[in-house]
Amino acid sequence: MLHLQNNILEMIARGETLEATTDHLCRQIEKLLPGVRCSVLRVDGNGLLHPLPGSSFANEYMALLEGLMIGPLVGSCGSAAYLGKAVAAKDIATDPRWVSFKEPVLALGLKACWSSPICDAAGAVLGTFALYFTEKRGPTPREAEVVASCTSLCAIALERHQRVIEGERGAYVDALTNLPNRASLDVALERLSFGQPSAWAVLIIDLDNLKTINDTFGHAAGDALLQAVSSRLAESLAPDRVFRMGGDEFVVILQRAGAPDGIESTARHILDTLAVPADCDGHMILAQATIGGAVLSAGDVDAKSVRQNADFALYHAKETSRGGFVLYSPGIGSAIKTRIEVIRDVDVALREGRIDAFYQPILRLDTRAIVGMEALCRLRKPDGEVVSAAAFHQATSDVSVASHLTERMMAIVAADARSWLDQGIPLQHVGINITSADFHSGTLYARLEAAFGRENVPLKHIILEVTESVYLGQRDPVVAREIKALRAHGLRVALDDFGTGFASLTHLLTVPVDIVKIDKSFIDRLVQGDPSLAIVEGLVGIARKLDIQVIAEGIENEAQAVLLAEIGCQLGQGYLFSQAVPRQIAKGLLKQFGRPPAEETRVANGIANPIDLIA
């Protein structure tokens, strides 16, 4: 044995390849231990097994081991690598670790296997060295001594090999955190076994406050937080593997015995691990995270579906349990799949230029002159069909898509407004709908200035329309602060769909707006004797005293228009006058029914309380 050790060390010193070294070692060991077969497997940085030359096993059998993901139920070698300790399967036929792998081995007449991990000086597993026996037994003392010597030699050879391929790590390792990256995860998921439901699970961890930390303390602090989180996750979840997807997202593959069943307790453990402030570039920062998870089920045909289910659970958690954990269930998946499909469709439409603006006129109810337009987003399908925003409203829950939709609408409206103004067409104002994401970006005013500045359209022609759900639906201080700042810049804000959500007249005192748009649900019931009439009449009177304009939405018949005018509501929009129309038709309507502000005031002379409407 001493002679063999010296030979192997000489080969390593001469720079012989890892394959040549293990081939010589295995062949000599099988001569030293007649009737025993041996194998050396390398474990790469992604946790995948790679057979090395040298054993007397047929190439067809060794190929079956190539690329297997280590785990507690992956034969003797996969288990030994995963657990970091020797695993003896004295009866392969009945050992639970061999359930998915035993048939090819038993066909070779082998009945037992003893595998030992090959570790570096720090204890990290580099590979495995295994002995296979034709009897149901464990290793003899002499065999144990031989394996101990072989694992030491293999560790030296594998460490040298690792140094040689160190330059290749960049493709599979995240540079900032030193965790396996997205490419590594893709490879690892492909190699997982699907033979046993609940054998493994996926957790996706999303840091909730990374952007805030970057904006508040700088990117150095944000990078330090990512490194701290990575270190804690890797240490607390070992031997299970943690991957960094980039940005603020991490993925964990759970394989420990009982881990999938205890996925909720594992998620709580992760949240507890992160709930300790970390020193990040001189700032004590607390990481905040939301987690979604999914367990391999009988219906899952590939790892991609489990990963996607975990994504669905995370998506749901962000909406309903931010800072907590949600486990995937089919009910979650169906709703979120629909939403994700809508987001994808809108994203494609944006890239292909199939988002457009239609315009619905806003009129004086006394003169029926058009005083403004509301720009309404429309999506043109590949077959030419045009669908309204209601069909893809769910897409605005995605911050990026919502922001790009607003950006596109700003550009379209600015170009149309410039064209109309250049042609001398009477244009008082155009309303643009604003999402929650736009307010939270902190750049809304700058984006408005840029979009309309490029077309040289003064912002006095723009009114920002905000739905009740955005206005105060979540009692969001950011939205309230931004509305006040926008009005301070001279922009006008309209509260859309008033009466359907959370807003009240009290909120108008703390977060004032310029216009209130009464929701169609009130107008639909607007007949003498209906409580809606009293509510609308009261609102019109109060708004007048607060110096707030009122627009009635969804007017569909003349009786509604007459009643509204009688109670003092002077502005309206709805199908009675026009539905939302393309820009060319909108231009024609403005030409025919539009009035400049000064002329509109003259027309209104003699009418009680004439006003220069909106403009």
Stockholm file with secondary structure:
# STOCKHOLM 1.0

chainA/1-615         MLHLQNNILEMIARGETLEATTDHLCRQIEKLLPGVRCSVLRVDGNGLLHPLPGSSFANEYMALLEGLMIGPLVGSCGSAAYLGKAVAAKDIATDPRWVSFKEPVLALGLKACWSSPICDAAGAVLGTFALYFTEKRGPTPREAEVVASCTSLCAIALERHQRVIEGERGAYVDALTNLPNRASLDVALERLSFGQPSAWAVLIIDLDNLKTINDTFGHAAGDALLQAVSSRLAESLAPDRVFRMGGDEFVVILQRAGAPDGIESTARHILDTLAVPADCDGHMILAQATIGGAVLSAGDVDAKSVRQNADFALYHAKETSRGGFVLYSPGIGSAIKTRIEVIRDVDVALREGRIDAFYQPILRLDTRAIVGMEALCRLRKPDGEVVSAAAFHQATSDVSVASHLTERMMAIVAADARSWLDQGIPLQHVGINITSADFHSGTLYARLEAAFGRENVPLKHIILEVTESVYLGQRDPVVAREIKALRAHGLRVALDDFGTGFASLTHLLTVPVDIVKIDKSFIDRLVQGDPSLAIVEGLVGIARKLDIQVIAEGIENEAQAVLLAEIGCQLGQGYLFSQAVPRQIAKGLLKQFGRPPAEETRVANGIANPIDLIA
#=GR chainA/1-615 SS CHHHHHHHHHHHHHTCCHHHHHHHHHHHHHHHSTTCEEEEEEECTTSBEEECTTSSSCHHHHHHHTTCBCCTTSHHHHHHHHHTSCEEESCTTTCGGGTTTHHHHHHTTCCEEEEEEEECTTCCEEEEEEEEESSSCCCCHHHHHHHHHHHHHHHHHHHHHHHHTGGGGGGTBCTTTCSBCHHHHHHHHHTCCCSSTTSCEEEEEEESSHHHHHHHHCHHHHHHHHHHHHHHHHHHHTTSEEEEEETTEEEEEECSTTTTTTHHHHHHHHHHHHCSCEEETTEEECCCEEEEEEECCTTCCSHHHHHHHHHHHHHHHHHHCTTSEEECCHHHHHHHHHHHHHHHHHHHHHHTTCEEEEEEEEEETTTCCEEEEEEEEEEECTTSCEEEGGGGGGGGGSHHHHHHHHHHHHHHHHHHHHHHHHTTCCCCCEEEECCHHHHHTSCHHHHHHHHHHHTTCCGGGEEEEEEHHHHHTTCCHHHHHHHHHHHHTTCEEEEEEETSSSCCHHHHHHSCCSEEEECHHHHTTCSTTCHHHHHHHHHHHHHHHTTCEEEECCCCSHHHHHHHHHTTCCEECSTTTCCCBCHHHHHHHHHHHBCCHHHHHHHTTTSSSCCCCCC
#=GC SS_cons         CHHHHHHHHHHHHHTCCHHHHHHHHHHHHHHHSTTCEEEEEEECTTSBEEECTTSSSCHHHHHHHTTCBCCTTSHHHHHHHHHTSCEEESCTTTCGGGTTTHHHHHHTTCCEEEEEEEECTTCCEEEEEEEEESSSCCCCHHHHHHHHHHHHHHHHHHHHHHHHTGGGGGGTBCTTTCSBCHHHHHHHHHTCCCSSTTSCEEEEEEESSHHHHHHHHCHHHHHHHHHHHHHHHHHHHTTSEEEEEETTEEEEEECSTTTTTTHHHHHHHHHHHHCSCEEETTEEECCCEEEEEEECCTTCCSHHHHHHHHHHHHHHHHHHCTTSEEECCHHHHHHHHHHHHHHHHHHHHHHTTCEEEEEEEEEETTTCCEEEEEEEEEEECTTSCEEEGGGGGGGGGSHHHHHHHHHHHHHHHHHHHHHHHHTTCCCCCEEEECCHHHHHTSCHHHHHHHHHHHTTCCGGGEEEEEEHHHHHTTCCHHHHHHHHHHHHTTCEEEEEEETSSSCCHHHHHHSCCSEEEECHHHHTTCSTTCHHHHHHHHHHHHHHHTTCEEEECCCCSHHHHHHHHHTTCCEECSTTTCCCBCHHHHHHHHHHHBCCHHHHHHHTTTSSSCCCCCC
//
